[in-house]
Amino acid sequence: MDTKDKTQEGDVSIFGSKVMRQPAPAERIPKHRTRAEIAYRMVKDETFPQTQPRLNLATFVTTYMDDYGTKLMNEAVGINYIDETEYPRVAVMCGRCINMVANMWNTPEKGDWKTGAVGIGSSEACMLGGVAAWLRWRERRKAEGKPYDKPNLVMSTAYQVVWEKFCQLWQIEMRTVPITHEHPTLDIDAALNICDENTICIVPIMGVTWTGMNDDVEALNTALDEYNGRTGYNIPIHIDAASGGFILPFLYPEKKWDFRLKWVYSISTSGHKYGLVYPGLGWVVWKDKKYLPKDMSFSVNYLGASISQVGLNFSRPAAQILAQYYNFIHLGVEGYTEIHSNSMDIAKYCHKAIGKMPCFKNYSDTLENPLFIWTMDPDYEKEAKWTLFDLQDKLMQSGWMVPAYTMPKDIEEMVVMRIVVRQGMSRDMADMLIEDITNAVAELEKLEYPTPTRIAAQKSEKQKGKVYTH
Ligand SMILES: *Cc1c(COP(=O)(O)O)cnc(C)c1O
């Protein structure tokens, strides 16, 4: 037997150990123990070569929290939120957060505890909002003695993948309105045209993942009011405000998009996006408890008391809830407004700098959220030997993650690049980014021959109808 096998338990140095010259376990749980320092080093180093999270301008999710927020989360890492009897204060804190989120969105609901739920992210929160709309619709159909086997949901093609999952898992027909160059956000007339008595809700998006724009909920509400009055259908609105839910209340408090509007019955958001908490947190709020079907609250008499719970998950970490509550106390409306205004200013600064470069063209002239997309300038593109995918690869060499992607169906021929500005991105970093983009473009312009992605793009342009994807 190899003596080094035994010394795993002994004092062999980490990089002198046998484990470090073997492939990492991938198929089965290893038979033998490995010393904690060695196992730790292996796991830690596995993530070592990844890009710096703060230079990842692709994600909407928090990559910076201050030391106290981080400390609170680390100290709470062992707490299970569902053990409400063991940690009753966590449940109280969660209720307070729901109250604050509900009031931030101008809920009309009275009473000490507003109606809402915590989730792992917007995905869980969207699912809960969607299920509630479906169950309410079903109840009404049953009461009217009408069939309830063909529910559908209406939104734009710029939906986030969670809605496809929701419709697939609950077998709800997804009806989409194309995003086009004429209608870069939800086309309201077209949306109402595909609604019928089986529509469980319309889902506008605040902070569309693909473009950073907002659907016009106020106009939708007005049109829907007329439509519902005429048809008697009572179709409600669930707003997917994954990123916009924490931007609008601070940067545009006057803008009416939330529970101030008649047909908005529920709103979901990600606490881990512009709520400024590390990953694992979403919120959904209903306008009143009458919009949350009773079938969705489960009473659990199991951990020492009877508690009622709304959610897809049972156990979940409590740390994110503590961090959200900490952010609310520490930052206040003032702090959130300052941080998001800075992100907005820096996004606008980058937007302007990109717009000035002859090879690029911004998708829109103004910004609604601290993110934006741009394309290659159409005239420049005719002669270009590179694509935005090549630029993405080049920028990765300097550590930046700036994604290039094709737009949703109907405008899928359009390749765009996106920057999401979050807390943690300073003006100095923006200057570094712009410099790196300028240098990368200068290098790409020296190319004598077209890159493989450019050749592929040209081929697909010739075969009209055939789509080029990365
Ligand atoms: C991010 C996002 C989601 C999914 O949210 P998670 O918090 O990642 O689960 C859903 N909808 C929109 C519009 C988003 O931007």
PDBQT file of the ligand as one rigid body, heavy atoms in Angstrom, charges set to zero:
ROOT
HETATM    1  C1  LIG A 501     -33.516  37.649 -13.342  1.00  0.00    +0.000 C 
HETATM    2  C2  LIG A 501     -34.891  37.611 -13.846  1.00  0.00    +0.000 A 
HETATM    3  C3  LIG A 501     -35.744  36.544 -13.531  1.00  0.00    +0.000 A 
HETATM    4  C4  LIG A 501     -35.280  35.352 -12.744  1.00  0.00    +0.000 C 
HETATM    5  O1  LIG A 501     -34.880  35.768 -11.501  1.00  0.00    +0.000 OA
HETATM    6  P1  LIG A 501     -33.976  34.931 -10.488  1.00  0.00    +0.000 P 
HETATM    7  O2  LIG A 501     -33.945  35.835  -9.334  1.00  0.00    +0.000 OA
HETATM    8  O3  LIG A 501     -32.657  34.752 -11.144  1.00  0.00    +0.000 OA
HETATM    9  O4  LIG A 501     -34.671  33.641 -10.228  1.00  0.00    +0.000 OA
HETATM   10  C5  LIG A 501     -37.050  36.602 -13.981  1.00  0.00    +0.000 A 
HETATM   11  N1  LIG A 501     -37.493  37.636 -14.718  1.00  0.00    +0.000 NA
HETATM   12  C6  LIG A 501     -36.694  38.674 -15.058  1.00  0.00    +0.000 A 
HETATM   13  C7  LIG A 501     -37.259  39.798 -15.874  1.00  0.00    +0.000 C 
HETATM   14  C8  LIG A 501     -35.361  38.690 -14.630  1.00  0.00    +0.000 A 
HETATM   15  O5  LIG A 501     -34.581  39.725 -14.968  1.00  0.00    +0.000 OA
ENDROOT
TORSDOF 0
